[in-house]
Amino acid sequence: MTAKIMEKVTNKHLKAQVPDFAIGDTVDVHVKIVEGDKERVQIFNGTVIARKGSGINASFTVRRIVNNEGVERIFPIHSPNVVDIQVKRSGYTRRSKLYFLRDRIGKAVRLREKWIGTKN
C-alpha cells in the first residue's frame, strides 16, 4: 500500500526522456547554475565512472582531470538542475564501477573506444 503511494509521488518528478549512456562513456553534462539572480548553464565533461540507484534515486559520477588534479561530481539523473546529458564517446569496459581510474595518470586514463559495426 505505502509502496504505491511512494511510487505515485516520485513518478511526478521523473524525467520523461532520460539519455542513454553507460559506464565508460565520455559525456557532457549541462548543469543549471544560479548566481545571484542570474541563471546559466555550465558544461561539465568527463568520463562516467559509476551509476547507482534506480527511479528517483538514480545518480551517476563523472570524473575529469583539471590542472593535473582529478575532479569528480555526482549528478542525480532526474534533477531539474541537470538540463542535458550528451554522449561524446563510448568507452569499452568490463567493470560496473571504474574507480581504478582514480589511481591512473595521463594516457593510462584513456579507455578503449567501443566500435559499433554497421549492418549491410
N, CA, C and O atoms as CSV, one atom per row, in Angstrom:
chain,resi,resn,atom,element,x,y,z
A,1,MET,N,N,0.825,-1.199,0.000
A,1,MET,CA,C,0.000,0.000,0.000
A,1,MET,C,C,0.867,1.260,0.000
A,1,MET,O,O,0.681,2.144,-0.836
A,2,THR,N,N,1.809,1.340,0.935
A,2,THR,CA,C,2.645,2.541,1.010
A,2,THR,C,C,3.595,2.632,-0.184
A,2,THR,O,O,3.985,3.729,-0.584
A,3,ALA,N,N,3.968,1.483,-0.753
A,3,ALA,CA,C,4.850,1.499,-1.920
A,3,ALA,C,C,4.157,2.157,-3.103
A,3,ALA,O,O,4.790,2.877,-3.876
A,4,LYS,N,N,2.864,1.915,-3.247
A,4,LYS,CA,C,2.117,2.527,-4.346
A,4,LYS,C,C,2.005,4.035,-4.161
A,4,LYS,O,O,2.075,4.791,-5.131
A,5,ILE,N,N,1.833,4.467,-2.929
A,5,ILE,CA,C,1.741,5.905,-2.651
A,5,ILE,C,C,3.081,6.570,-2.950
A,5,ILE,O,O,3.129,7.627,-3.581
A,6,MET,N,N,4.172,5.945,-2.494
A,6,MET,CA,C,5.503,6.496,-2.765
A,6,MET,C,C,5.769,6.553,-4.270
A,6,MET,O,O,6.355,7.516,-4.766
A,7,GLU,N,N,5.343,5.533,-4.982
A,7,GLU,CA,C,5.548,5.490,-6.425
A,7,GLU,C,C,4.798,6.610,-7.128
A,7,GLU,O,O,5.321,7.214,-8.065
A,8,LYS,N,N,3.584,6.891,-6.689
A,8,LYS,CA,C,2.803,7.983,-7.283
A,8,LYS,C,C,3.464,9.337,-7.044
A,8,LYS,O,O,3.495,10.187,-7.934
A,9,VAL,N,N,3.992,9.532,-5.839
A,9,VAL,CA,C,4.630,10.803,-5.500
A,9,VAL,C,C,5.913,10.988,-6.308
A,9,VAL,O,O,6.157,12.074,-6.833
A,10,THR,N,N,6.735,9.945,-6.415
A,10,THR,CA,C,8.013,10.075,-7.112
A,10,THR,C,C,7.859,10.113,-8.627
A,10,THR,O,O,8.676,10.745,-9.298
A,11,ASN,N,N,6.853,9.467,-9.189
A,11,ASN,CA,C,6.681,9.439,-10.645
A,11,ASN,C,C,6.443,10.825,-11.224
A,11,ASN,O,O,6.752,11.062,-12.391
A,12,LYS,N,N,5.900,11.749,-10.431
A,12,LYS,CA,C,5.677,13.113,-10.918
A,12,LYS,C,C,6.993,13.812,-11.216
A,12,LYS,O,O,7.057,14.665,-12.102
A,13,HIS,N,N,8.047,13.457,-10.481
A,13,HIS,CA,C,9.314,14.162,-10.578
A,13,HIS,C,C,10.317,13.490,-11.511
A,13,HIS,O,O,11.414,14.014,-11.706
A,14,LEU,N,N,9.967,12.345,-12.091
A,14,LEU,CA,C,10.871,11.664,-13.011
A,14,LEU,C,C,10.885,12.377,-14.357
A,14,LEU,O,O,9.861,12.901,-14.797
A,15,LYS,N,N,12.041,12.398,-15.009
A,15,LYS,CA,C,12.140,12.982,-16.347
A,15,LYS,C,C,11.525,12.029,-17.361
A,15,LYS,O,O,11.628,10.809,-17.226
A,16,ALA,N,N,10.889,12.595,-18.371
A,16,ALA,CA,C,10.261,11.771,-19.406
A,16,ALA,C,C,11.317,11.114,-20.289
A,16,ALA,O,O,11.210,9.930,-20.607
A,17,GLN,N,N,12.335,11.873,-20.686
A,17,GLN,CA,C,13.395,11.359,-21.554
A,17,GLN,C,C,14.717,11.340,-20.800
A,17,GLN,O,O,15.299,12.392,-20.534
A,18,VAL,N,N,15.188,10.155,-20.457
A,18,VAL,CA,C,16.491,10.016,-19.826
A,18,VAL,C,C,17.462,9.557,-20.905
A,18,VAL,O,O,17.227,8.525,-21.535
A,19,PRO,N,N,18.562,10.305,-21.141
A,19,PRO,CA,C,19.502,9.906,-22.186
A,19,PRO,C,C,20.133,8.552,-21.895
A,19,PRO,O,O,20.331,8.179,-20.739
A,20,ASP,N,N,20.440,7.833,-22.946
A,20,ASP,CA,C,21.020,6.502,-22.821
A,20,ASP,C,C,22.543,6.615,-22.792
A,20,ASP,O,O,23.161,6.923,-23.811
A,21,PHE,N,N,23.143,6.371,-21.646
A,21,PHE,CA,C,24.596,6.384,-21.510
A,21,PHE,C,C,25.000,5.295,-20.541
A,21,PHE,O,O,24.195,4.830,-19.734
A,22,ALA,N,N,26.264,4.891,-20.630
A,22,ALA,CA,C,26.740,3.772,-19.819
A,22,ALA,C,C,28.055,4.145,-19.141
A,22,ALA,O,O,28.622,5.210,-19.386
A,23,ILE,N,N,28.517,3.253,-18.294
A,23,ILE,CA,C,29.790,3.449,-17.631
A,23,ILE,C,C,30.894,3.386,-18.686
A,23,ILE,O,O,30.874,2.519,-19.560
A,24,GLY,N,N,31.852,4.303,-18.603
A,24,GLY,CA,C,32.931,4.355,-19.576
A,24,GLY,C,C,32.703,5.378,-20.668
A,24,GLY,O,O,33.631,5.697,-21.412
A,25,ASP,N,N,31.488,5.901,-20.784
A,25,ASP,CA,C,31.191,6.907,-21.803
A,25,ASP,C,C,31.747,8.264,-21.386
A,25,ASP,O,O,31.748,8.606,-20.203
A,26,THR,N,N,32.217,9.026,-22.357
A,26,THR,CA,C,32.619,10.407,-22.121
A,26,THR,C,C,31.403,11.270,-22.425
A,26,THR,O,O,30.873,11.241,-23.536
A,27,VAL,N,N,30.968,12.033,-21.440
A,27,VAL,CA,C,29.722,12.788,-21.573
A,27,VAL,C,C,29.925,14.267,-21.279
A,27,VAL,O,O,30.860,14.655,-20.579
A,28,ASP,N,N,29.026,15.088,-21.829
A,28,ASP,CA,C,28.908,16.493,-21.465
A,28,ASP,C,C,27.631,16.629,-20.657
A,28,ASP,O,O,26.541,16.356,-21.159
A,29,VAL,N,N,27.761,17.050,-19.406
A,29,VAL,CA,C,26.599,17.234,-18.539
A,29,VAL,C,C,26.323,18.738,-18.461
A,29,VAL,O,O,27.158,19.501,-17.974
A,30,HIS,N,N,25.165,19.153,-18.936
A,30,HIS,CA,C,24.768,20.556,-18.894
A,30,HIS,C,C,24.046,20.798,-17.572
A,30,HIS,O,O,22.964,20.262,-17.335
A,31,VAL,N,N,24.663,21.617,-16.713
A,31,VAL,CA,C,24.160,21.839,-15.363
A,31,VAL,C,C,23.703,23.287,-15.230
A,31,VAL,O,O,24.413,24.211,-15.628
A,32,LYS,N,N,22.516,23.475,-14.670
A,32,LYS,CA,C,21.991,24.818,-14.430
A,32,LYS,C,C,22.607,25.363,-13.149
A,32,LYS,O,O,22.560,24.714,-12.104
A,33,ILE,N,N,23.191,26.568,-13.236
A,33,ILE,CA,C,23.836,27.196,-12.088
A,33,ILE,C,C,23.189,28.548,-11.845
A,33,ILE,O,O,22.998,29.330,-12.776
A,34,VAL,N,N,22.849,28.823,-10.579
A,34,VAL,CA,C,22.239,30.093,-10.201
A,34,VAL,C,C,23.283,30.927,-9.473
A,34,VAL,O,O,23.833,30.505,-8.456
A,35,GLU,N,N,23.551,32.119,-10.006
A,35,GLU,CA,C,24.485,33.049,-9.379
A,35,GLU,C,C,23.729,34.335,-9.094
A,35,GLU,O,O,23.478,35.131,-9.999
A,36,GLY,N,N,23.376,34.529,-7.862
A,36,GLY,CA,C,22.576,35.708,-7.510
A,36,GLY,C,C,21.196,35.588,-8.127
A,36,GLY,O,O,20.449,34.659,-7.821
A,37,ASP,N,N,20.854,36.543,-9.008
A,37,ASP,CA,C,19.558,36.475,-9.689
A,37,ASP,C,C,19.715,35.979,-11.121
A,37,ASP,O,O,18.729,35.885,-11.852
A,38,LYS,N,N,20.944,35.660,-11.532
A,38,LYS,CA,C,21.190,35.168,-12.887
A,38,LYS,C,C,21.232,33.645,-12.897
A,38,LYS,O,O,21.596,33.009,-11.907
A,39,GLU,N,N,20.854,33.081,-14.028
A,39,GLU,CA,C,20.856,31.635,-14.209
A,39,GLU,C,C,21.587,31.320,-15.501
A,39,GLU,O,O,21.317,31.933,-16.534
A,40,ARG,N,N,22.514,30.365,-15.453
A,40,ARG,CA,C,23.226,29.989,-16.660
A,40,ARG,C,C,23.455,28.485,-16.673
A,40,ARG,O,O,23.275,27.804,-15.664
A,41,VAL,N,N,23.858,27.979,-17.841
A,41,VAL,CA,C,24.120,26.555,-17.990
A,41,VAL,C,C,25.622,26.361,-18.154
A,41,VAL,O,O,26.247,26.969,-19.023
A,42,GLN,N,N,26.193,25.509,-17.309
A,42,GLN,CA,C,27.623,25.201,-17.353
A,42,GLN,C,C,27.788,23.749,-17.793
A,42,GLN,O,O,27.025,22.878,-17.378
A,43,ILE,N,N,28.782,23.496,-18.630
A,43,ILE,CA,C,29.009,22.145,-19.137
A,43,ILE,C,C,30.157,21.506,-18.365
A,43,ILE,O,O,31.252,22.063,-18.283
A,44,PHE,N,N,29.896,20.333,-17.802
A,44,PHE,CA,C,30.918,19.548,-17.105
A,44,PHE,C,C,31.138,18.301,-17.939
A,44,PHE,O,O,30.237,17.470,-18.053
A,45,ASN,N,N,32.337,18.150,-18.532
A,45,ASN,CA,C,32.578,16.968,-19.351
A,45,ASN,C,C,33.591,16.066,-18.678
A,45,ASN,O,O,34.513,16.531,-18.007
A,46,GLY,N,N,33.404,14.763,-18.867
A,46,GLY,CA,C,34.297,13.785,-18.272
A,46,GLY,C,C,33.806,12.377,-18.538
A,46,GLY,O,O,32.884,12.164,-19.326
A,47,THR,N,N,34.430,11.422,-17.875
A,47,THR,CA,C,34.105,10.013,-18.051
A,47,THR,C,C,33.177,9.549,-16.944
A,47,THR,O,O,33.393,9.856,-15.771
A,48,VAL,N,N,32.143,8.809,-17.318
A,48,VAL,CA,C,31.225,8.244,-16.328
A,48,VAL,C,C,31.921,7.057,-15.679
A,48,VAL,O,O,32.230,6.070,-16.346
A,49,ILE,N,N,32.169,7.158,-14.364
A,49,ILE,CA,C,32.869,6.060,-13.686
A,49,ILE,C,C,31.932,5.219,-12.831
A,49,ILE,O,O,32.314,4.140,-12.377
A,50,ALA,N,N,30.698,5.703,-12.601
A,50,ALA,CA,C,29.764,4.914,-11.787
A,50,ALA,C,C,28.330,5.360,-12.048
A,50,ALA,O,O,28.068,6.524,-12.348
A,51,ARG,N,N,27.416,4.411,-11.927
A,51,ARG,CA,C,25.976,4.677,-11.910
A,51,ARG,C,C,25.406,3.883,-10.752
A,51,ARG,O,O,25.809,2.745,-10.509
A,52,LYS,N,N,24.463,4.490,-10.036
A,52,LYS,CA,C,23.864,3.736,-8.939
A,52,LYS,C,C,22.434,4.200,-8.714
A,52,LYS,O,O,22.025,5.268,-9.168
A,53,GLY,N,N,21.692,3.373,-8.005
A,53,GLY,CA,C,20.311,3.697,-7.663
A,53,GLY,C,C,19.355,3.408,-8.798
A,53,GLY,O,O,19.758,3.033,-9.900
A,54,SER,N,N,18.082,3.592,-8.506
A,54,SER,CA,C,17.043,3.405,-9.515
A,54,SER,C,C,15.910,4.360,-9.220
A,54,SER,O,O,15.774,4.859,-8.102
A,55,GLY,N,N,15.107,4.609,-10.220
A,55,GLY,CA,C,13.977,5.521,-10.052
A,55,GLY,C,C,14.441,6.927,-9.764
A,55,GLY,O,O,15.360,7.430,-10.411
A,56,ILE,N,N,13.812,7.563,-8.796
A,56,ILE,CA,C,14.121,8.939,-8.456
A,56,ILE,C,C,15.504,9.060,-7.814
A,56,ILE,O,O,16.096,10.139,-7.831
A,57,ASN,N,N,16.026,7.967,-7.247
A,57,ASN,CA,C,17.317,7.995,-6.560
A,57,ASN,C,C,18.510,7.696,-7.469
A,57,ASN,O,O,19.640,7.612,-6.987
A,58,ALA,N,N,18.282,7.537,-8.765
A,58,ALA,CA,C,19.372,7.186,-9.682
A,58,ALA,C,C,20.344,8.350,-9.816
A,58,ALA,O,O,19.938,9.504,-9.957
A,59,SER,N,N,21.646,8.025,-9.768
A,59,SER,CA,C,22.674,9.051,-9.917
A,59,SER,C,C,23.871,8.454,-10.647
A,59,SER,O,O,23.993,7.237,-10.783
A,60,PHE,N,N,24.747,9.334,-11.112
A,60,PHE,CA,C,25.952,8.892,-11.799
A,60,PHE,C,C,27.111,9.809,-11.426
A,60,PHE,O,O,26.910,10.972,-11.075
A,61,THR,N,N,28.324,9.269,-11.508
A,61,THR,CA,C,29.528,10.006,-11.147
A,61,THR,C,C,30.358,10.247,-12.394
A,61,THR,O,O,30.615,9.325,-13.168
A,62,VAL,N,N,30.779,11.499,-12.587
A,62,VAL,CA,C,31.596,11.875,-13.738
A,62,VAL,C,C,32.949,12.367,-13.227
A,62,VAL,O,O,33.019,13.157,-12.286
A,63,ARG,N,N,34.020,11.890,-13.857
A,63,ARG,CA,C,35.376,12.256,-13.440
A,63,ARG,C,C,36.114,12.893,-14.604
A,63,ARG,O,O,36.005,12.448,-15.746
A,64,ARG,N,N,36.867,13.946,-14.297
A,64,ARG,CA,C,37.720,14.596,-15.284
A,64,ARG,C,C,38.981,15.086,-14.599
A,64,ARG,O,O,39.044,15.156,-13.372
A,65,ILE,N,N,39.982,15.424,-15.393
A,65,ILE,CA,C,41.247,15.936,-14.874
A,65,ILE,C,C,41.321,17.421,-15.184
A,65,ILE,O,O,41.202,17.819,-16.343
A,66,VAL,N,N,41.518,18.250,-14.154
A,66,VAL,CA,C,41.655,19.695,-14.319
A,66,VAL,C,C,42.945,20.118,-13.623
A,66,VAL,O,O,43.102,19.919,-12.418
A,67,ASN,N,N,43.865,20.701,-14.386
A,67,ASN,CA,C,45.160,21.136,-13.846
A,67,ASN,C,C,45.876,20.019,-13.089
A,67,ASN,O,O,46.361,20.220,-11.976
A,68,ASN,N,N,45.933,18.847,-13.707
A,68,ASN,CA,C,46.581,17.662,-13.126
A,68,ASN,C,C,45.973,17.240,-11.792
A,68,ASN,O,O,46.641,16.607,-10.975
A,69,GLU,N,N,44.738,17.581,-11.575
A,69,GLU,CA,C,44.020,17.213,-10.357
A,69,GLU,C,C,42.698,16.555,-10.778
A,69,GLU,O,O,41.979,17.103,-11.614
A,70,GLY,N,N,42.379,15.408,-10.219
A,70,GLY,CA,C,41.131,14.727,-10.550
A,70,GLY,C,C,39.949,15.390,-9.872
A,70,GLY,O,O,39.996,15.700,-8.682
A,71,VAL,N,N,38.873,15.607,-10.645
A,71,VAL,CA,C,37.652,16.216,-10.122
A,71,VAL,C,C,36.496,15.275,-10.431
A,71,VAL,O,O,36.315,14.858,-11.575
A,72,GLU,N,N,35.716,14.944,-9.409
A,72,GLU,CA,C,34.553,14.083,-9.593
A,72,GLU,C,C,33.309,14.812,-9.121
A,72,GLU,O,O,33.323,15.497,-8.098
A,73,ARG,N,N,32.241,14.654,-9.874
A,73,ARG,CA,C,30.955,15.215,-9.453
A,73,ARG,C,C,29.899,14.138,-9.571
A,73,ARG,O,O,29.897,13.345,-10.513
A,74,ILE,N,N,29.009,14.119,-8.608
A,74,ILE,CA,C,27.899,13.167,-8.601
A,74,ILE,C,C,26.648,13.935,-8.985
A,74,ILE,O,O,26.316,14.944,-8.362
A,75,PHE,N,N,25.950,13.456,-10.013
A,75,PHE,CA,C,24.743,14.109,-10.504
A,75,PHE,C,C,23.537,13.186,-10.350
A,75,PHE,O,O,23.600,12.031,-10.771
A,76,PRO,N,N,22.443,13.662,-9.759
A,76,PRO,CA,C,21.195,12.897,-9.813
A,76,PRO,C,C,20.639,12.965,-11.235
A,76,PRO,O,O,20.555,14.050,-11.809
A,77,ILE,N,N,20.264,11.839,-11.801
A,77,ILE,CA,C,19.801,11.808,-13.189
A,77,ILE,C,C,18.532,12.629,-13.370
A,77,ILE,O,O,18.378,13.314,-14.381
A,78,HIS,N,N,17.621,12.569,-12.404
A,78,HIS,CA,C,16.321,13.223,-12.544
A,78,HIS,C,C,16.278,14.616,-11.919
A,78,HIS,O,O,15.195,15.163,-11.709
A,79,SER,N,N,17.431,15.192,-11.623
A,79,SER,CA,C,17.476,16.523,-11.028
A,79,SER,C,C,17.050,17.582,-12.050
A,79,SER,O,O,17.426,17.492,-13.219
A,80,PRO,N,N,16.270,18.585,-11.627
A,80,PRO,CA,C,15.922,19.665,-12.552
A,80,PRO,C,C,17.132,20.521,-12.916
A,80,PRO,O,O,17.087,21.248,-13.908
A,81,ASN,N,N,18.210,20.452,-12.139
A,81,ASN,CA,C,19.417,21.214,-12.455
A,81,ASN,C,C,20.262,20.566,-13.544
A,81,ASN,O,O,21.106,21.236,-14.140
A,82,VAL,N,N,20.058,19.281,-13.819
A,82,VAL,CA,C,20.739,18.613,-14.928
A,82,VAL,C,C,19.858,18.811,-16.159
A,82,VAL,O,O,18.833,18.150,-16.327
A,83,VAL,N,N,20.288,19.741,-17.016
A,83,VAL,CA,C,19.475,20.108,-18.175
A,83,VAL,C,C,19.579,19.069,-19.279
A,83,VAL,O,O,18.573,18.679,-19.871
A,84,ASP,N,N,20.821,18.612,-19.559
A,84,ASP,CA,C,21.023,17.696,-20.674
A,84,ASP,C,C,22.269,16.861,-20.425
A,84,ASP,O,O,23.189,17.288,-19.728
A,85,ILE,N,N,22.289,15.663,-21.004
A,85,ILE,CA,C,23.459,14.792,-20.957
A,85,ILE,C,C,23.727,14.347,-22.392
A,85,ILE,O,O,22.893,13.685,-23.010
A,86,GLN,N,N,24.895,14.715,-22.917
A,86,GLN,CA,C,25.249,14.344,-24.288
A,86,GLN,C,C,26.424,13.386,-24.258
A,86,GLN,O,O,27.440,13.654,-23.616
A,87,VAL,N,N,26.283,12.270,-24.953
A,87,VAL,CA,C,27.363,11.290,-25.039
A,87,VAL,C,C,28.284,11.697,-26.182
A,87,VAL,O,O,27.851,11.806,-27.329
A,88,LYS,N,N,29.565,11.924,-25.861
A,88,LYS,CA,C,30.550,12.321,-26.865
A,88,LYS,C,C,31.287,11.111,-27.423
A,88,LYS,O,O,31.646,11.084,-28.600
A,89,ARG,N,N,31.514,10.110,-26.574
A,89,ARG,CA,C,32.328,8.962,-26.956
A,89,ARG,C,C,31.940,7.799,-26.062
A,89,ARG,O,O,31.695,7.993,-24.871
A,90,SER,N,N,31.879,6.600,-26.611
A,90,SER,CA,C,31.558,5.419,-25.816
A,90,SER,C,C,32.824,4.622,-25.575
A,90,SER,O,O,33.559,4.306,-26.510
A,91,GLY,N,N,33.071,4.303,-24.329
A,91,GLY,CA,C,34.264,3.545,-23.972
A,91,GLY,C,C,33.918,2.113,-23.637
A,91,GLY,O,O,32.879,1.843,-23.036
A,92,TYR,N,N,34.794,1.183,-24.028
A,92,TYR,CA,C,34.602,-0.233,-23.745
A,92,TYR,C,C,35.145,-0.537,-22.364
A,92,TYR,O,O,36.283,-0.188,-22.048
A,93,THR,N,N,34.338,-1.185,-21.539
A,93,THR,CA,C,34.775,-1.532,-20.190
A,93,THR,C,C,34.151,-2.852,-19.766
A,93,THR,O,O,33.089,-3.238,-20.253
A,94,ARG,N,N,34.824,-3.535,-18.855
A,94,ARG,CA,C,34.321,-4.805,-18.341
A,94,ARG,C,C,33.931,-4.696,-16.877
A,94,ARG,O,O,33.685,-5.708,-16.222
A,95,ARG,N,N,33.875,-3.488,-16.366
A,95,ARG,CA,C,33.554,-3.267,-14.959
A,95,ARG,C,C,32.309,-2.401,-14.840
A,95,ARG,O,O,31.977,-1.647,-15.755
A,96,SER,N,N,31.623,-2.513,-13.707
A,96,SER,CA,C,30.457,-1.668,-13.466
A,96,SER,C,C,30.844,-0.373,-12.769
A,96,SER,O,O,30.117,0.617,-12.851
A,97,LYS,N,N,31.981,-0.370,-12.084
A,97,LYS,CA,C,32.496,0.836,-11.438
A,97,LYS,C,C,33.949,0.993,-11.860
A,97,LYS,O,O,34.725,0.040,-11.784
A,98,LEU,N,N,34.321,2.186,-12.302
A,98,LEU,CA,C,35.679,2.413,-12.804
A,98,LEU,C,C,36.514,3.193,-11.796
A,98,LEU,O,O,37.204,4.144,-12.165
A,99,TYR,N,N,36.458,2.802,-10.540
A,99,TYR,CA,C,37.199,3.507,-9.507
A,99,TYR,C,C,38.706,3.353,-9.669
A,99,TYR,O,O,39.463,4.143,-9.105
A,100,PHE,N,N,39.164,2.346,-10.431
A,100,PHE,CA,C,40.592,2.159,-10.646
A,100,PHE,C,C,41.194,3.303,-11.454
A,100,PHE,O,O,42.412,3.478,-11.445
A,101,LEU,N,N,40.376,4.084,-12.150
A,101,LEU,CA,C,40.890,5.224,-12.912
A,101,LEU,C,C,41.418,6.329,-11.997
A,101,LEU,O,O,42.180,7.189,-12.439
A,102,ARG,N,N,41.018,6.310,-10.730
A,102,ARG,CA,C,41.484,7.324,-9.783
A,102,ARG,C,C,42.990,7.235,-9.562
A,102,ARG,O,O,43.633,8.243,-9.271
A,103,ASP,N,N,43.556,6.038,-9.696
A,103,ASP,CA,C,44.974,5.832,-9.448
A,103,ASP,C,C,45.830,6.056,-10.687
A,103,ASP,O,O,47.057,6.025,-10.602
A,104,ARG,N,N,45.199,6.283,-11.838
A,104,ARG,CA,C,45.945,6.387,-13.084
A,104,ARG,C,C,46.194,7.839,-13.471
A,104,ARG,O,O,45.438,8.738,-13.104
A,105,ILE,N,N,47.275,8.045,-14.222
A,105,ILE,CA,C,47.688,9.384,-14.612
A,105,ILE,C,C,47.956,9.401,-16.110
A,105,ILE,O,O,48.449,8.418,-16.662
A,106,GLY,N,N,47.639,10.495,-16.763
A,106,GLY,CA,C,47.988,10.705,-18.169
A,106,GLY,C,C,47.241,9.801,-19.121
A,106,GLY,O,O,46.023,9.646,-19.030
A,107,LYS,N,N,47.997,9.195,-20.053
A,107,LYS,CA,C,47.377,8.379,-21.089
A,107,LYS,C,C,46.784,7.082,-20.554
A,107,LYS,O,O,45.970,6.454,-21.230
A,108,ALA,N,N,47.172,6.677,-19.368
A,108,ALA,CA,C,46.652,5.447,-18.778
A,108,ALA,C,C,45.180,5.571,-18.405
A,108,ALA,O,O,44.518,4.564,-18.150
A,109,VAL,N,N,44.663,6.794,-18.371
A,109,VAL,CA,C,43.266,7.016,-18.006
A,109,VAL,C,C,42.338,6.709,-19.176
A,109,VAL,O,O,41.146,6.469,-18.985
A,110,ARG,N,N,42.892,6.718,-20.394
A,110,ARG,CA,C,42.059,6.503,-21.578
A,110,ARG,C,C,41.454,5.103,-21.592
A,110,ARG,O,O,42.073,4.139,-21.142
A,111,LEU,N,N,40.237,5.010,-22.115
A,111,LEU,CA,C,39.569,3.726,-22.290
A,111,LEU,C,C,39.492,3.412,-23.776
A,111,LEU,O,O,39.463,4.311,-24.615
A,112,ARG,N,N,39.461,2.134,-24.082
A,112,ARG,CA,C,39.302,1.716,-25.471
A,112,ARG,C,C,37.937,2.155,-25.971
A,112,ARG,O,O,36.945,2.051,-25.249
A,113,GLU,N,N,37.880,2.643,-27.195
A,113,GLU,CA,C,36.607,3.109,-27.733
A,113,GLU,C,C,35.757,1.941,-28.195
A,113,GLU,O,O,36.265,0.974,-28.763
A,114,LYS,N,N,34.456,2.039,-27.946
A,114,LYS,CA,C,33.519,1.000,-28.334
A,114,LYS,C,C,33.121,1.227,-29.784
A,114,LYS,O,O,32.591,2.283,-30.130
A,115,TRP,N,N,33.376,0.237,-30.629
A,115,TRP,CA,C,33.025,0.357,-32.039
A,115,TRP,C,C,31.756,-0.404,-32.295
A,115,TRP,O,O,31.628,-1.570,-31.921
A,116,ILE,N,N,30.812,0.262,-32.937
A,116,ILE,CA,C,29.535,-0.368,-33.264
A,116,ILE,C,C,29.503,-0.604,-34.757
A,116,ILE,O,O,29.502,0.342,-35.544
A,117,GLY,N,N,29.477,-1.860,-35.145
A,117,GLY,CA,C,29.509,-2.210,-36.570
A,117,GLY,C,C,28.203,-1.865,-37.264
A,117,GLY,O,O,27.149,-1.803,-36.632
A,118,THR,N,N,28.279,-1.642,-38.561
A,118,THR,CA,C,27.081,-1.339,-39.360
A,118,THR,C,C,26.642,-2.579,-40.092
A,118,THR,O,O,27.467,-3.382,-40.528
A,119,LYS,N,N,25.343,-2.735,-40.227
A,119,LYS,CA,C,24.788,-3.878,-40.946
A,119,LYS,C,C,24.623,-3.520,-42.405
A,119,LYS,O,O,24.098,-2.458,-42.737
A,120,ASN,N,N,25.078,-4.417,-43.286
A,120,ASN,CA,C,24.899,-4.216,-44.726
A,120,ASN,C,C,24.241,-5.414,-45.326
A,120,ASN,O,O,24.000,-5.446,-46.533
